[in-house]
């Protein structure tokens, strides 16, 4: 990448960072060359040896800490000054890199000159100390389902009765509403509660007349929670007081809703960890199908909660992994135990841990060399059961038949090695397509070492096969990002998604294929795209700056995909990978074009390094 291109990327980055976003292009252009690039390893504690001035995080995370604990966590785009004079009560404050960090450092003399020239910049840094506590208070780790407010889970229209309502009328009203509790109110003010249990223990068991008023059996002034309380607070109260119904009452004493143990269980099912764990306990394909039907709603919640894109793809992949393993277990219960060792492999986005919604299944079976023909028949039945189950649960059959139920994707270990060798010896367009799918593989169930050995076999043979790498490079260059020479989006010209952008095929896929190509050439065993790019830096095959830029581009495009899919789910549409750039904000369009330019620059390196087959 040229120096001018690097400076342009630096300028574009700081233009989106506070407070530099308020500066005009001329000032930013003069500022960019003054920035010093520095790289700091995870667990680095910043000190005087790192230089003075302002540190702007290009990537990674830094914690500002004291002996009492974390003050705030800084992420990409945020800045800090670790070596300025500290106030008297902050002698113990320090900054610690919690991830590998790439930093742009603006030296102190340049920073002070900027502050003298631009009063609003000076005011920003003068006021930053006042914001420190506020930002620290806003910081939260990964949210738990128990931290949401009770209002997000409660039933907002509880059954309300007057104190003189008869027990019989109350029971009838509860039956009609299909609820297990009713609240006795007066002018909206809570006076008491009755439950199904009260009807059994205080009416039927004591032979009380059903014509008596509910006031005679209600629990007066029941335990309650405030709308501001968290679900954690409510569960704690339920446990402490041994109740299953908690009225939600505001400061004015008005009944706002009711929280039941059933509501808590429903909320718990929205927790991703519980969702995945529950899959392993369901005992039929139909039950799995019903559970997976809830995934789009859960996916939308993750996106709307601003969960990082990489975490969402990991969560959706964890769901498909758990589903696959449970289907294999159900198949073995039906077919009997496996006749020999095997490995169920996931390919593509599942292998990389980068799944979103709307994808099909890509999988295969790697079977022990000792398997007889009768054994292979058993694995054919296993594959049919699992692949059909995945299809029923929303992971469609692969149009290209890349599935374990197809004999060519269900082989003994020695046959797999021969197949891969044949693909690399004669890299036709079809073979390159199959290799591109197969080289992203991961063991989902069974003997992981089988997949590891096959992957090592592939890496060993691909490193020295220049003809194969050249063919793979041609495939990489055939899917360039949709950006013209003049910086305009190249939109789909026909079909259902005319005037749209395919963010998967023309956005993230070029980055995935670039990372895969370099990894195969260098013998890098990582499969996940982020980890591949990081490993390529360690292998000396890519500069840190190029790697970080590609990671940022990959994350940004995926984030837009996530937002588009969440919006489609909210509108009742089937999520896909297309986006209309007219629906994006100006800033999003600008960032997307920058991401596409990064990929174009990376493809120029591919042209020089691989196309000659050298």
C-alpha positions as CSV (number, residue, x, y, z in Angstrom):
1,X,0.0,0.0,0.0
2,X,1.4,3.4,-1.0
3,X,2.2,6.1,1.6
4,X,-0.5,8.3,0.1
5,X,-3.1,5.5,0.4
6,X,-2.0,4.9,4.0
7,X,-2.4,8.6,4.9
8,X,-5.8,8.7,3.3
9,X,-6.9,5.7,5.4
10,X,-5.5,7.4,8.6
11,X,-7.3,10.6,7.7
12,X,-10.6,8.9,7.1
13,X,-10.3,7.0,10.4
14,X,-9.6,10.1,12.6
15,X,-12.3,12.0,10.8
16,X,-14.8,9.7,12.6
17,X,-13.1,10.1,16.0
18,X,-14.1,12.6,18.7
19,X,-13.2,15.5,18.6
20,X,-11.4,15.4,15.2
21,X,-14.7,14.8,13.4
22,X,-15.4,18.5,13.8
23,X,-12.3,19.5,11.8
24,X,-12.3,20.2,8.1
25,X,-10.5,18.1,5.5
26,X,-7.6,20.5,5.1
27,X,-6.8,20.4,8.8
28,X,-7.2,16.6,8.9
29,X,-4.9,16.2,5.9
30,X,-2.2,18.3,7.8
31,X,-2.8,16.3,11.0
32,X,-2.5,12.8,9.5
33,X,1.3,12.8,8.7
34,X,2.0,13.9,12.3
35,X,0.5,10.7,13.8
36,X,2.9,8.0,14.8
37,X,1.9,4.4,14.4
38,X,2.6,2.0,17.3
39,X,1.7,-1.5,18.2
40,X,1.3,-2.8,21.7
41,X,0.8,-6.4,22.8
42,X,-1.9,-7.6,25.1
43,X,-1.2,-6.9,28.8
44,X,1.1,-4.0,28.0
45,X,1.0,-1.3,30.7
46,X,1.5,2.1,29.1
47,X,4.2,4.3,30.6
48,X,6.7,7.1,29.8
49,X,8.7,4.9,27.4
50,X,5.8,4.8,25.0
51,X,5.9,8.5,24.3
52,X,3.9,11.6,25.2
53,X,0.8,13.1,23.7
54,X,-2.6,11.6,22.7
55,X,-3.0,7.9,22.0
56,X,-5.9,7.1,19.5
57,X,-7.0,3.5,19.4
58,X,-7.1,2.2,15.8
59,X,-8.0,-1.3,17.0
60,X,-8.0,-3.3,20.2
61,X,-9.1,-2.4,23.7
62,X,-7.5,-0.6,26.6
63,X,-8.7,-0.5,30.2
64,X,-8.2,2.5,32.5
65,X,-7.8,1.1,35.9
66,X,-7.2,1.9,39.6
67,X,-6.5,-0.3,42.5
68,X,-10.2,-0.2,43.2
69,X,-10.9,-1.7,39.8
70,X,-11.9,-0.8,36.3
71,X,-12.7,2.9,35.6
72,X,-13.6,2.6,31.9
73,X,-12.9,0.5,28.8
74,X,-11.7,2.2,25.7
75,X,-12.3,0.8,22.2
76,X,-11.5,1.7,18.6
77,X,-11.9,5.4,17.9
78,X,-11.4,6.5,21.5
79,X,-8.3,8.2,22.8
80,X,-6.3,8.6,26.0
81,X,-3.2,10.3,27.4
82,X,-1.3,7.9,29.7
83,X,1.6,10.1,30.4
84,X,0.1,13.5,31.4
85,X,0.3,14.9,34.9
86,X,-2.3,13.3,37.1
87,X,-4.6,14.9,39.6
88,X,-3.9,14.3,43.3
89,X,-6.5,11.6,43.8
90,X,-5.5,9.6,40.8
91,X,-1.9,8.6,41.5
92,X,-2.7,4.9,41.1
93,X,-4.5,5.2,37.7
94,X,-3.0,3.4,34.8
95,X,-3.8,2.1,31.3
96,X,-3.6,-1.6,30.3
97,X,-4.0,-3.1,26.9
98,X,-6.5,-6.0,27.2
99,X,-6.1,-6.9,23.5
100,X,-3.3,-6.4,21.0
101,X,-3.6,-2.7,20.1
102,X,-2.7,-0.6,17.1
103,X,-2.4,3.1,18.1
104,X,-2.0,6.4,16.4
105,X,0.0,8.7,18.7
106,X,-0.2,12.5,18.3
107,X,2.9,13.9,20.0
108,X,2.3,16.4,22.8
109,X,3.7,19.4,20.9
110,X,1.4,18.7,18.0
111,X,-1.6,18.2,20.3
112,X,-1.0,21.5,22.1
113,X,-0.6,23.3,18.8
114,X,-4.0,21.9,17.7
115,X,-5.6,23.0,21.0
116,X,-4.2,26.5,20.6
117,X,-5.6,26.8,17.1
118,X,-9.0,25.3,17.7
119,X,-10.8,26.4,20.9
120,X,-13.5,23.7,20.7
121,X,-10.7,21.0,20.6
122,X,-9.2,22.6,23.8
123,X,-12.6,22.6,25.5
124,X,-13.1,18.9,24.6
125,X,-9.9,17.8,26.3
126,X,-10.3,20.2,29.2
127,X,-13.7,18.7,30.0
128,X,-12.7,15.0,29.5
129,X,-11.8,14.5,33.1
130,X,-15.4,15.4,34.0
131,X,-16.7,12.8,31.7
132,X,-14.5,10.0,33.0
133,X,-16.8,9.0,35.9
134,X,-19.9,9.2,33.7
135,X,-18.4,6.9,31.0
136,X,-17.2,4.5,33.7
137,X,-20.7,4.4,35.2
138,X,-22.2,3.6,31.7
139,X,-19.8,0.8,31.0
140,X,-21.3,-2.7,31.2
141,X,-19.9,-6.1,30.4
142,X,-21.8,-8.7,28.3
143,X,-25.4,-8.3,29.4
144,X,-27.2,-11.1,31.3
145,X,-30.9,-11.8,30.8
146,X,-31.2,-11.2,34.5
147,X,-30.1,-7.6,34.1
148,X,-33.0,-6.5,32.0
149,X,-35.8,-4.5,33.7
150,X,-38.9,-6.3,34.9
151,X,-40.9,-4.2,32.5
152,X,-39.3,-6.0,29.6
153,X,-40.7,-9.4,30.8
154,X,-43.8,-8.7,32.9
155,X,-47.4,-9.2,31.8
156,X,-48.6,-5.6,31.4
157,X,-52.4,-6.2,31.6
158,X,-53.0,-8.1,34.9
159,X,-56.5,-9.1,35.9
160,X,-57.8,-6.6,38.4
161,X,-60.9,-7.1,40.6
162,X,-62.6,-5.2,43.3
163,X,-62.6,-6.4,46.9
164,X,-66.3,-7.3,46.8
165,X,-66.1,-9.6,43.8
166,X,-67.2,-13.1,44.7
167,X,-64.8,-15.9,44.8
168,X,-66.8,-17.7,42.1
169,X,-66.8,-14.7,39.8
170,X,-63.0,-14.3,40.4
171,X,-62.4,-17.9,39.5
172,X,-64.5,-17.6,36.3
173,X,-62.6,-14.4,35.3
174,X,-59.2,-16.1,35.9
175,X,-60.3,-19.1,33.8
176,X,-61.5,-16.9,30.9
177,X,-58.3,-14.9,30.9
178,X,-56.3,-18.1,31.3
179,X,-54.2,-16.5,34.2
180,X,-53.1,-18.0,37.5
181,X,-53.5,-14.8,39.5
182,X,-55.8,-11.8,40.0
183,X,-55.2,-8.5,41.8
184,X,-57.5,-6.7,44.2
185,X,-57.3,-3.0,43.5
186,X,-59.1,0.2,44.4
187,X,-58.6,3.1,42.1
188,X,-55.6,1.3,40.6
189,X,-54.0,1.0,44.0
190,X,-52.9,-2.5,44.9
191,X,-54.7,-4.0,47.9
192,X,-54.1,-7.8,47.6
193,X,-53.6,-10.8,45.4
194,X,-55.3,-14.2,44.9
195,X,-53.8,-17.2,43.0
196,X,-54.8,-20.6,41.9
197,X,-53.2,-21.9,45.0
198,X,-55.4,-19.7,47.2
199,X,-58.5,-21.2,45.5
200,X,-57.3,-24.7,46.3
201,X,-56.1,-24.2,49.8
202,X,-58.4,-21.4,51.1
203,X,-61.6,-22.3,49.3
204,X,-61.9,-25.9,48.2
205,X,-59.8,-27.4,51.1
206,X,-61.8,-25.4,53.7
207,X,-65.1,-25.7,52.0
208,X,-65.5,-22.0,52.0
209,X,-68.6,-20.6,50.1
210,X,-67.7,-19.4,46.6
211,X,-70.2,-16.6,47.1
212,X,-67.9,-14.9,49.7
213,X,-65.9,-11.9,48.5
214,X,-62.3,-12.4,47.3
215,X,-61.2,-10.0,50.1
216,X,-61.7,-12.9,52.5
217,X,-59.1,-15.1,50.8
218,X,-56.6,-12.6,49.3
219,X,-53.1,-12.0,50.5
220,X,-53.1,-8.4,51.6
221,X,-50.3,-6.1,50.7
222,X,-48.2,-8.8,48.8
223,X,-44.5,-8.5,48.2
224,X,-43.9,-6.3,45.1
225,X,-41.2,-4.9,42.9
226,X,-40.7,-1.5,41.2
227,X,-40.7,-1.0,37.4
228,X,-37.1,0.1,37.8
229,X,-36.0,-3.2,39.4
230,X,-34.1,-5.7,37.3
231,X,-35.2,-9.2,36.7
232,X,-32.4,-10.3,39.0
233,X,-34.0,-8.3,41.8
234,X,-37.4,-9.9,41.1
235,X,-36.0,-13.4,41.1
236,X,-34.2,-12.8,44.3
237,X,-37.4,-11.5,45.9
238,X,-39.3,-14.6,44.6
239,X,-36.8,-16.9,46.1
240,X,-36.6,-15.1,49.4
241,X,-40.4,-14.9,49.9
242,X,-41.2,-18.2,48.2
243,X,-43.8,-16.7,45.8
244,X,-44.5,-17.3,42.2
245,X,-46.3,-14.0,41.4
246,X,-44.9,-10.5,41.9
247,X,-47.0,-7.4,41.2
248,X,-45.0,-4.6,39.6
249,X,-46.1,-1.3,41.3
250,X,-44.9,2.2,40.6
251,X,-44.0,4.9,43.2
252,X,-47.6,6.1,43.3
253,X,-48.8,2.7,44.3
254,X,-50.4,2.0,40.9
255,X,-50.3,-1.6,39.6
256,X,-48.3,-1.7,36.3
257,X,-48.1,-5.5,35.7
258,X,-47.3,-8.9,37.1
259,X,-44.2,-11.0,36.9
260,X,-44.5,-14.8,37.2
261,X,-42.1,-17.6,37.3
262,X,-43.3,-18.5,33.8
263,X,-42.3,-15.0,32.6
264,X,-38.8,-15.6,34.1
265,X,-38.5,-18.9,32.3
266,X,-39.5,-17.3,29.0
267,X,-36.9,-14.6,29.6
268,X,-34.3,-17.2,30.5
269,X,-34.9,-18.9,27.2
270,X,-33.9,-15.6,25.4
271,X,-30.5,-15.9,27.0
272,X,-28.1,-17.3,24.3
273,X,-26.3,-19.7,26.7
274,X,-29.6,-21.2,27.9
275,X,-30.9,-21.4,24.3
276,X,-27.9,-23.5,23.2
277,X,-28.0,-25.6,26.3
278,X,-31.7,-26.4,25.8
279,X,-31.0,-27.8,22.3
280,X,-29.0,-30.6,23.9
281,X,-31.9,-31.7,26.0
282,X,-34.7,-31.8,23.4
283,X,-35.7,-35.3,22.3
284,X,-37.2,-35.0,18.9
285,X,-36.7,-33.2,15.6
286,X,-40.0,-31.5,16.0
287,X,-39.0,-30.1,19.4
288,X,-35.7,-28.9,17.9
289,X,-37.6,-27.3,15.0
290,X,-39.9,-25.4,17.5
291,X,-36.8,-24.1,19.4
292,X,-35.0,-23.0,16.3
293,X,-38.1,-21.1,15.2
294,X,-37.3,-18.6,18.0
295,X,-33.8,-17.9,16.7
296,X,-34.7,-15.0,14.3
297,X,-36.3,-13.1,17.2
298,X,-33.3,-13.8,19.4
299,X,-30.9,-12.7,16.6
300,X,-32.8,-9.5,16.3
301,X,-32.5,-8.8,20.1
302,X,-28.7,-9.3,19.9
303,X,-28.4,-6.9,17.0
304,X,-30.6,-4.2,18.6
305,X,-28.6,-4.6,21.9
306,X,-25.5,-3.6,19.9
307,X,-23.8,-6.9,20.5
308,X,-20.5,-6.9,18.5
309,X,-20.8,-8.6,15.1
310,X,-18.1,-11.2,15.9
311,X,-20.0,-12.3,19.0
312,X,-23.3,-12.6,17.1
313,X,-21.7,-14.8,14.4
314,X,-20.1,-16.9,17.2
315,X,-23.5,-17.3,18.9
316,X,-25.4,-18.3,15.7
317,X,-22.6,-20.8,14.9
318,X,-22.9,-22.2,18.5
319,X,-26.6,-22.8,17.8
320,X,-25.9,-24.7,14.6
321,X,-23.1,-26.7,16.2
322,X,-25.4,-27.7,19.1
323,X,-28.2,-28.6,16.8
324,X,-26.0,-30.8,14.6
325,X,-24.6,-32.6,17.7
326,X,-28.1,-33.2,19.1
327,X,-29.3,-34.6,15.7
328,X,-26.3,-36.9,15.6
329,X,-27.2,-38.1,19.1
330,X,-30.9,-38.7,18.2
331,X,-29.7,-40.6,15.0
332,X,-27.5,-42.9,17.1
333,X,-30.4,-43.6,19.5
334,X,-32.4,-44.7,16.5
335,X,-29.7,-46.4,14.5
336,X,-27.6,-47.8,17.3
337,X,-24.0,-46.9,18.1
338,X,-21.5,-46.0,15.3
339,X,-19.7,-49.1,13.9
340,X,-16.4,-47.3,13.9
341,X,-14.8,-43.9,14.6
342,X,-15.8,-40.9,12.5
343,X,-15.8,-37.1,12.4
344,X,-18.7,-35.0,11.3
345,X,-17.2,-31.9,9.6
346,X,-18.7,-28.5,9.1
347,X,-17.6,-26.4,6.1
348,X,-17.8,-22.8,5.1
349,X,-19.2,-20.2,7.5
350,X,-20.0,-22.8,10.2
351,X,-16.4,-24.0,10.2
352,X,-15.2,-20.4,10.4
353,X,-17.6,-19.5,13.2
354,X,-19.1,-16.8,11.0
355,X,-22.7,-17.9,10.5
356,X,-25.6,-15.5,10.1
357,X,-29.3,-16.3,9.2
358,X,-30.5,-17.5,5.9
359,X,-27.6,-19.8,5.0
360,X,-27.8,-23.4,3.8
361,X,-25.9,-26.3,5.2
362,X,-22.4,-27.4,4.2
363,X,-21.1,-30.6,5.9
364,X,-19.3,-33.9,5.4
365,X,-18.3,-37.1,7.0
366,X,-14.8,-38.4,7.5
367,X,-14.8,-42.1,8.4
368,X,-12.2,-44.4,9.7
369,X,-10.3,-46.3,7.0
370,X,-11.3,-49.6,8.7
371,X,-15.0,-49.0,7.9
372,X,-16.6,-51.9,5.9
373,X,-19.2,-51.5,3.2
374,X,-21.9,-52.4,5.7
375,X,-20.5,-49.7,8.0
376,X,-20.7,-47.2,5.2
377,X,-24.4,-48.0,4.8
378,X,-24.9,-47.1,8.5
379,X,-23.1,-43.7,7.9
380,X,-25.4,-43.1,4.9
381,X,-28.4,-43.4,7.1
382,X,-26.8,-41.2,9.8
383,X,-26.1,-38.5,7.2
384,X,-29.7,-38.7,5.8
385,X,-31.1,-38.3,9.3
386,X,-28.9,-35.3,10.3
387,X,-29.1,-33.5,7.0
388,X,-32.9,-33.9,6.8
389,X,-33.2,-32.7,10.4
390,X,-31.1,-29.6,9.7
391,X,-33.3,-28.8,6.7
392,X,-36.4,-29.1,8.8
393,X,-34.9,-26.7,11.4
394,X,-34.2,-24.0,8.8
395,X,-30.7,-24.9,7.4
396,X,-31.7,-25.6,3.8
397,X,-30.2,-28.4,1.8
398,X,-27.2,-27.1,-0.1
399,X,-28.0,-26.4,-3.8
400,X,-24.6,-27.7,-4.7
401,X,-25.1,-30.9,-2.7
402,X,-22.2,-30.2,-0.4
403,X,-23.6,-32.4,2.4
404,X,-22.7,-35.6,4.1
405,X,-25.8,-37.3,2.6
406,X,-24.0,-37.1,-0.8
407,X,-21.5,-40.0,-1.3
408,X,-18.8,-37.7,-2.5
409,X,-18.9,-35.7,0.8
410,X,-19.0,-38.9,2.9
411,X,-15.7,-40.8,2.5
412,X,-13.1,-42.8,4.4
413,X,-10.0,-40.9,5.4
414,X,-7.7,-42.3,2.7
415,X,-10.3,-41.5,0.0
416,X,-10.6,-37.9,1.3
417,X,-6.9,-37.4,0.9
418,X,-7.0,-38.8,-2.6
419,X,-9.9,-36.5,-3.5
420,X,-8.1,-33.4,-2.2
421,X,-4.9,-34.4,-4.0
422,X,-6.9,-34.7,-7.3
423,X,-8.5,-31.3,-6.8
424,X,-5.1,-29.7,-6.3
425,X,-3.5,-31.5,-9.3
426,X,-6.1,-30.4,-11.7
427,X,-7.6,-27.1,-10.3
428,X,-10.5,-26.7,-12.7
429,X,-13.2,-24.1,-11.9
430,X,-15.3,-26.8,-10.3
431,X,-12.4,-28.2,-8.3
432,X,-11.5,-24.7,-7.1
433,X,-15.1,-24.2,-6.0
434,X,-15.0,-27.4,-4.0
435,X,-11.6,-26.6,-2.5
436,X,-12.8,-23.2,-1.4
437,X,-15.6,-24.8,0.5
438,X,-13.6,-27.7,1.8
439,X,-10.5,-25.9,3.0
440,X,-12.6,-24.1,5.6
441,X,-13.4,-27.2,7.7
442,X,-13.9,-27.8,11.4
443,X,-14.8,-30.9,13.5
444,X,-18.3,-30.6,14.8
445,X,-18.7,-34.1,16.4
446,X,-16.7,-37.2,16.7
447,X,-12.9,-37.6,16.3
448,X,-11.4,-34.1,16.0
449,X,-8.0,-35.6,15.2
450,X,-9.4,-37.0,12.0
451,X,-10.2,-33.5,10.7
452,X,-6.9,-32.1,12.0
453,X,-4.9,-34.7,10.1
454,X,-6.8,-34.0,6.9
455,X,-6.3,-30.3,7.3
456,X,-2.6,-30.7,7.8
457,X,-2.4,-32.9,4.7
458,X,-4.0,-30.1,2.7
459,X,-1.8,-27.4,4.1
460,X,1.4,-29.5,3.4
461,X,0.4,-30.0,-0.3
462,X,-1.0,-26.6,-1.0
463,X,2.1,-24.6,0.1
464,X,4.3,-25.9,-2.7
465,X,1.7,-26.1,-5.4
466,X,2.0,-22.8,-7.3
467,X,-0.3,-23.8,-10.1
468,X,-3.1,-24.5,-7.6
469,X,-2.4,-21.3,-5.7
470,X,-2.6,-19.3,-9.0
471,X,-5.9,-20.9,-9.8
472,X,-7.2,-20.1,-6.3
473,X,-6.0,-16.5,-6.8
474,X,-8.0,-16.2,-10.0
475,X,-11.1,-17.3,-8.1
476,X,-10.3,-14.7,-5.4
477,X,-10.1,-11.9,-8.0
478,X,-13.3,-12.9,-9.7
479,X,-15.4,-11.6,-6.8
480,X,-14.2,-8.0,-6.3
481,X,-16.2,-5.6,-4.2
482,X,-18.8,-3.6,-6.2
483,X,-17.1,-0.3,-6.4
484,X,-16.2,1.5,-9.6
485,X,-13.0,3.3,-10.5
486,X,-14.8,6.6,-9.7
487,X,-15.9,5.4,-6.2
488,X,-19.5,4.6,-7.1
489,X,-21.4,1.5,-6.0
490,X,-21.9,-1.1,-8.7
491,X,-25.4,-2.3,-8.2
492,X,-27.2,-5.5,-9.2
493,X,-28.7,-4.8,-12.7
494,X,-31.5,-7.4,-12.8
495,X,-33.5,-9.8,-10.7
496,X,-35.3,-9.5,-7.4
497,X,-32.5,-7.4,-5.9
498,X,-32.0,-5.0,-8.7
499,X,-30.3,-1.7,-7.5
500,X,-29.0,-3.6,-4.4
501,X,-25.6,-4.8,-3.1
502,X,-24.9,-8.4,-2.3
503,X,-23.0,-7.9,0.9
504,X,-22.1,-11.6,1.2
505,X,-20.9,-12.5,-2.3
506,X,-19.4,-9.1,-3.1
507,X,-18.6,-7.9,0.4
508,X,-17.4,-10.4,3.0
509,X,-16.6,-13.2,0.6
510,X,-13.7,-11.5,-1.1
511,X,-12.1,-10.9,2.4
512,X,-12.7,-14.5,3.4
513,X,-11.1,-15.7,0.2
514,X,-8.1,-13.4,0.5
515,X,-7.4,-14.6,4.0
516,X,-7.9,-18.3,2.9
517,X,-5.5,-17.9,-0.1
518,X,-2.7,-16.4,2.0
519,X,-3.2,-18.9,4.8
520,X,-2.9,-21.9,2.4
521,X,0.2,-20.4,0.9
522,X,1.8,-19.9,4.3
523,X,0.6,-23.1,6.0
524,X,-1.6,-21.2,8.5
525,X,-4.0,-23.6,10.2
526,X,-6.5,-21.1,11.5
527,X,-10.0,-21.1,9.9
528,X,-11.8,-18.1,11.3
529,X,-11.2,-15.0,9.2
530,X,-10.2,-12.7,12.0
531,X,-7.7,-15.3,13.4
532,X,-6.3,-16.0,9.9
533,X,-5.6,-12.3,9.4
534,X,-3.9,-12.1,12.8
535,X,-1.9,-15.3,12.1
536,X,-0.7,-14.0,8.8
537,X,0.9,-11.0,10.5
538,X,2.8,-13.3,12.9
539,X,3.9,-15.4,9.8
540,X,5.3,-12.3,8.2
541,X,2.9,-12.7,5.2
542,X,1.0,-9.5,5.8
543,X,1.7,-6.2,7.4
544,X,-0.1,-5.3,10.7
545,X,-1.7,-2.3,9.0
546,X,-3.1,-4.3,6.1
547,X,-4.3,-7.0,8.4
548,X,-6.1,-4.6,10.7
549,X,-7.6,-2.8,7.7
550,X,-9.1,-6.0,6.4
551,X,-10.4,-7.0,9.8
552,X,-12.1,-3.6,10.1
553,X,-13.6,-3.9,6.6
554,X,-14.8,-7.4,7.4
555,X,-16.4,-6.3,10.7
556,X,-18.0,-3.2,9.2
557,X,-19.6,-5.1,6.3
558,X,-20.8,-7.8,8.6
559,X,-22.3,-5.2,10.9
560,X,-24.3,-3.7,8.1
561,X,-25.5,-7.3,7.1
562,X,-26.6,-7.8,10.7
563,X,-28.6,-4.6,10.8
564,X,-30.2,-5.3,7.4
565,X,-31.2,-8.8,8.5
566,X,-32.6,-7.6,11.9
567,X,-34.7,-5.0,10.0
568,X,-36.0,-7.6,7.7
569,X,-37.0,-9.8,10.6
570,X,-38.8,-6.9,12.2
571,X,-40.7,-6.3,9.0
572,X,-41.7,-10.0,8.8
573,X,-39.5,-10.7,5.8
574,X,-37.1,-13.5,5.2
575,X,-33.5,-12.3,6.0
576,X,-31.0,-12.2,3.1
577,X,-27.7,-10.6,2.3
578,X,-28.7,-7.8,0.1
579,X,-28.9,-4.1,0.9
580,X,-30.1,-1.0,-0.8
581,X,-27.4,1.6,-0.4
582,X,-30.0,4.3,-0.6
583,X,-31.4,3.0,2.8
584,X,-28.0,3.5,4.5
585,X,-26.9,6.7,6.2
586,X,-24.3,8.9,4.5
587,X,-21.8,7.8,7.1
588,X,-22.5,4.1,6.5
589,X,-22.2,4.6,2.7
590,X,-18.8,6.3,3.3
591,X,-17.6,3.6,5.5
592,X,-18.7,0.9,3.2
593,X,-16.9,2.4,0.2
594,X,-13.8,2.7,2.4
595,X,-14.1,-1.0,3.3
596,X,-14.4,-1.9,-0.4
597,X,-11.3,0.2,-1.2
598,X,-9.3,-1.7,1.4
599,X,-10.3,-5.0,-0.3
600,X,-9.4,-3.7,-3.8
601,X,-5.9,-2.7,-2.5
602,X,-5.4,-6.2,-0.9
603,X,-6.4,-7.8,-4.3
604,X,-3.6,-5.8,-6.0
605,X,-1.1,-7.8,-3.8
606,X,-2.7,-11.0,-4.9
607,X,-2.2,-10.1,-8.5
608,X,1.5,-9.6,-7.9
609,X,2.1,-12.5,-5.7
610,X,0.1,-15.4,-7.2
611,X,-1.2,-14.9,-10.7
612,X,2.0,-15.8,-12.4
613,X,2.0,-19.1,-10.5
614,X,5.4,-18.3,-9.1
